[in-house]
Amino acid sequence: MEIERKFLVKNIPDSFKEYEKIDILQAYISTKPTIRIRKCNDNFILTIKGKGTIAKEEYELEITEDEFNSLLNKKEEGTKCIKKTRFKIPLKDGLTAELDEYYGELEGLFTVEVEFAEIDAARDFVPPDWFGKEVTEDSTFSNASLSKNGIERQ
């Protein structure tokens, strides 16, 4: 079970590039149901996600680079690959903010997610001042939607 909340970013922390980072390339084999492939640095993962917002079932399977490349050719029609760098920023109470900086057509978008061990901890979480508007329940900001529809620019 994945339990997380997602936010836009109001103020990017000055030192965010000093933290552990993961370069991510991901694509969607299907957006409904959600079947995703992801390259994280030198690791390759196939993920199947259930329905939900704050809490959803998630199954991950490690795959080879060849399997990733083969599946990449089978991504859902009309979707684009998402490229982003994830920075893991420690928060109080042992939590971690996963700050995503997007590239390509999503250049300039920053989101931040926090994962929790239980639903009550997620509900009780008070975000730091640098977090912006919560988008956990706004499907516009799901990565599956971003791969399909991009983001509306102001």
C-alpha positions as CSV (number, residue, x, y, z in Angstrom):
1,M,0.0,0.0,0.0
2,E,1.3,3.4,-1.0
3,I,0.2,6.3,1.3
4,E,1.3,9.7,0.2
5,R,0.4,13.4,-0.2
6,K,1.5,15.6,-3.1
7,F,2.0,19.3,-3.2
8,L,3.1,22.0,-5.6
9,V,6.2,23.9,-4.4
10,K,5.8,27.5,-3.2
11,N,9.5,28.2,-2.4
12,I,12.3,25.9,-3.6
13,P,14.8,25.3,-0.8
14,D,18.1,26.9,-1.6
15,S,20.1,23.8,-0.8
16,F,17.9,21.2,-2.6
17,K,20.6,20.2,-5.0
18,E,22.8,19.1,-2.2
19,Y,20.6,16.1,-1.3
20,E,20.5,12.6,-2.7
21,K,19.1,12.7,-6.2
22,I,17.6,10.2,-8.6
23,D,17.3,10.8,-12.3
24,I,14.0,9.4,-13.5
25,L,12.6,8.6,-16.9
26,Q,9.2,7.1,-16.9
27,A,6.5,6.1,-19.4
28,Y,3.0,4.6,-19.2
29,I,2.0,1.4,-20.8
30,S,-1.5,2.2,-19.6
31,T,-3.0,5.2,-17.7
32,K,-6.2,3.3,-16.8
33,P,-5.3,1.0,-15.1
34,T,-2.0,2.6,-14.3
35,I,0.9,0.5,-15.6
36,R,4.2,2.4,-15.5
37,I,7.8,1.7,-16.4
38,R,10.6,3.8,-14.8
39,K,14.3,4.1,-15.0
40,C,15.8,5.4,-11.7
41,N,19.5,6.0,-12.3
42,D,20.6,2.5,-13.3
43,N,17.6,0.6,-12.0
44,F,14.5,-0.4,-14.0
45,I,11.0,-0.9,-12.5
46,L,7.6,-1.9,-13.7
47,T,4.8,-0.6,-11.5
48,I,1.1,-1.4,-11.4
49,K,-1.0,1.0,-9.3
50,G,-4.5,0.6,-8.0
51,K,-7.2,3.3,-7.7
52,G,-7.1,6.0,-5.0
53,T,-5.6,9.3,-4.0
54,I,-3.9,9.4,-0.6
55,A,-3.8,5.5,-0.3
56,K,-3.6,3.1,-3.2
57,E,-2.3,-0.4,-3.8
58,E,1.0,-0.5,-5.6
59,Y,3.0,-3.5,-7.0
60,E,6.6,-3.0,-8.2
61,L,8.8,-5.5,-10.1
62,E,12.4,-5.0,-11.1
63,I,13.0,-5.5,-14.8
64,T,16.1,-5.5,-17.0
65,E,17.2,-2.6,-19.2
66,D,16.3,-4.7,-22.2
67,E,12.8,-5.3,-20.9
68,F,12.5,-1.5,-20.1
69,N,13.5,-0.6,-23.6
70,S,11.1,-3.1,-25.1
71,L,8.2,-1.9,-23.0
72,L,9.1,1.8,-23.8
73,N,8.2,1.0,-27.4
74,K,4.7,0.0,-26.2
75,K,3.8,3.1,-24.2
76,E,0.2,4.2,-24.4
77,E,-0.6,6.1,-27.6
78,G,-0.8,9.9,-26.9
79,T,1.4,9.8,-23.8
80,K,4.9,11.3,-23.5
81,C,7.8,10.2,-21.4
82,I,8.3,12.1,-18.2
83,K,11.8,13.2,-17.3
84,K,12.6,14.5,-13.8
85,T,15.1,14.6,-11.1
86,R,14.0,13.6,-7.6
87,F,15.7,15.1,-4.6
88,K,15.2,13.4,-1.2
89,I,15.0,16.1,1.5
90,P,14.8,15.0,5.1
91,L,11.9,16.3,7.2
92,K,11.1,16.1,10.9
93,D,9.7,12.9,12.3
94,G,11.9,10.7,10.0
95,L,9.9,11.7,6.9
96,T,11.3,12.5,3.5
97,A,10.2,15.1,1.0
98,E,10.6,13.8,-2.5
99,L,11.1,17.0,-4.6
100,D,10.6,16.5,-8.3
101,E,12.1,18.9,-10.8
102,Y,10.6,18.2,-14.3
103,Y,12.2,18.7,-17.7
104,G,11.2,18.9,-21.3
105,E,7.6,20.0,-21.9
106,L,7.1,20.1,-18.1
107,E,10.1,22.3,-17.5
108,G,9.6,24.7,-14.6
109,L,7.2,22.3,-12.8
110,F,8.2,21.3,-9.3
111,T,6.1,18.9,-7.1
112,V,6.8,17.4,-3.7
113,E,5.5,14.1,-2.3
114,V,5.7,12.7,1.2
115,E,5.1,9.0,1.9
116,F,3.7,7.7,5.1
117,A,3.6,4.4,6.9
118,E,-0.1,4.8,7.9
119,I,-3.1,6.9,6.8
120,D,-3.5,8.7,10.2
121,A,0.1,10.0,9.9
122,A,-0.7,11.3,6.4
123,R,-3.8,13.1,7.6
124,D,-2.0,14.6,10.5
125,F,1.0,15.8,8.5
126,V,1.6,19.6,8.6
127,P,3.6,20.6,5.5
128,P,6.6,22.8,5.9
129,D,6.3,26.5,4.7
130,W,8.1,25.8,1.4
131,F,5.3,23.4,0.3
132,G,2.6,25.0,-1.8
133,K,-1.0,24.0,-2.7
134,E,-1.9,20.4,-2.0
135,V,-2.7,18.5,-5.2
136,T,-3.1,14.9,-3.8
137,E,-6.7,14.7,-5.0
138,D,-6.2,16.8,-8.2
139,S,-5.7,14.2,-10.9
140,T,-4.3,17.0,-13.2
141,F,-1.0,16.6,-11.3
142,S,-0.8,12.8,-11.4
143,N,2.2,11.7,-13.5
144,A,-0.1,9.6,-15.6
145,S,-2.1,12.7,-16.5
146,L,1.0,14.9,-17.0
147,S,2.3,12.3,-19.5
148,K,-1.0,12.5,-21.4
149,N,-2.1,16.1,-21.1
150,G,1.0,18.1,-20.0
151,I,0.3,21.1,-17.8
152,E,-1.6,24.2,-18.4
153,R,0.7,27.2,-18.4
154,Q,-0.5,30.5,-16.9
